[in-house]
Amino acid sequence: MTETTHQLKQGKLLFTCTMSFIVITVMSGILFPDALYSVGIGTMNYLTDTFGYVYIAGSFLFVAMMMFFAFSKYGQIRLGPDDARPEFSTLSWIGLLFSAGMGTVMLYWGVAEPVYHYVNPLVTTGIAPLSPEAASFAMKRSFIHQGIQAWSAFAVLGLVIGYLMYRKNESGLVSNILLPWGRDKANGSLGKLINIVCVFGAIAGISTSLGQTGLSLGVSFEYLFGIPSSNILTTALVAVIAVITIICTTTGLEGGIRRLSDYNLYLLAGLIILVGVLGPTKLMINVYFDTIGNYLGSFFSDALKLPTFAAKEETSWISGWPIYYYAWAIAWAPFVGPFIARVSKGRTVKEFILGSLVLPCLGIFIWVAFFGTIGLESTPEVLKAAAASSKAATFIVLEDFPMGKLISFGVVIALFTCFITSLNSSTFVLSSMCEDGSDNPSNKMRIIWVIAQTAMALTLMMGSSSGIELLQSISLIFALPLIFVLFICLVSTVKMFRAEFSDEPMNFEETTKKNIENSQQQTTA
């Protein structure tokens, strides 16, 4: 086992840097909201327009490499000793993976996105709005954007962190991805930079989603209980999420969060079954399988779609949908990746990849197919209203659906439970990194991070009318440096996996010694 004295101690550095980032961002949002908004949105637009191909090609590369690892000889490597076995049952594991990943995205966009694309299909396709072709286009794009390309970012980081923690007995610091090049590299300036970028990206990503979830919950209370949506209501709902998260995170991962994830999985399955029974069952099932076929049939062309000869008409759409989704997933990777690594201890590489990449997507596709079909079958008036308000789309569509109030109430509960799991995962990872990669960070640090994330989301969201857009821009800006961190993850994984099957297994300490000797020789020369 690697001695902890050799590991980088930078918890205080990460805590100080991240808290300073939160304070500066929040204060700028309060004192100079317009200026911060202009800088944030302008930078985001520049990066997505200029480096859009990096997000698209990178996410495609992630999928390709994960599938290679899963179905090659490396797929049998276990995240732990050879005799290790999983800590969680398969059902609990799937629930944790799903809830910590893009469960809230599915609930938020499961109706809103199909409806939007049905009413506003991409112009260059030549598809008429509200036509059968538009419906097929809408469902396929929803599958693409919430499919394996988005989830691949989580798997890339989670795989290497899980391997290092449970196979090599290293800490959970992301900078340890540099260990194949020597511990001096992981403990050096680049390692520190990687950790800082990751914690910045994590806090920005989760704060964005927390603010967005708060707004959606506020709207849901207006539709369900007639309580007007307001800043006070949104603040109260977000506070409830924070309090429940503190209770869950301080009872331990194996306790509160596992049970919550189990209940959430049962709830989501129940809602799908209820909608399937009350709605056009045959149509929903047909849409599910037909769209999977369309998704797989044109996977390569859709996965690598970028603006070319019709760039004027396509650039804003591609930046606003696929690039936005993939960048958002990359921004989530620093906290979702280590979290799914933590709950996947004892599983093989193949199990980890298929479980974190394929199974959640199949569940999301069922939700989108069933709830999206309800949306597309709505009246023109409902379609128009739903397309105009993404945060209210699900509740608008369900108003006229049989037992719509009950189903909407179930969606609200699912939003709570999914986001509590996501907030718990980010809290765990941030707390761990600020305590030098601890596998069991203190409750005090966990509570601090729940409060900090909640405060950032609420302050920026309430500080100006453009708060959510500002939070989104911050998370997407950090996605660009984060994608290069994920590229390093891939190279690091290849080097370590190859060493598993070589005659001379990789020795991180020996690599460090050689790096130091080479450096001394170059200095002498």
Secondary structure, DSSP 8 states (H G I E B T S, - for coil): ---GGGS---HHHHHHHHHHHHHHHHHHHHHSHHHHHHHHHHHHHHHHHHSHHHHHHHHHHHHHHHHHHHHSGGGG-BSSSTT---SS-HHHHHHHHHHHTTHHHHHHHTTHHHHHHHHS--GGGT--TTSHHHHHHHHHHHHHHTSHHHHHHHHHHHHHHHHHHHTS---S-GGGGGGGG-HHHHTSHHHHHHHHHHHHHHHHHHHHHHHHHHHHHHHHHHHHH-----HHHHHHHHHHHHHHHHHHHHS-IIIIIHHHHHHHHHHHHHHHHHHHHHS-HHHHHHHHHHHHHHHHHTHHHHHT----TTHHHHHHHHHHTHHHHHHHHHHHHHHHHHHHHHTTTT-BHHHHHIIIIIHHHHHHHHHHHHHHHHHHTS-HHHHHHHHH-TTTHHHHHHTTSTTHHHHHHHHHHHHHHHHHHHHHHHHHHHHHHTTTT-SS--HHHHHHHHHHHHHHHHHHHHHSTTHHHHHHHHHHHHHHHHHHHHHHHHHHHHHHHHHHTSSS---HHHHHHHHHHHHHHHHH-
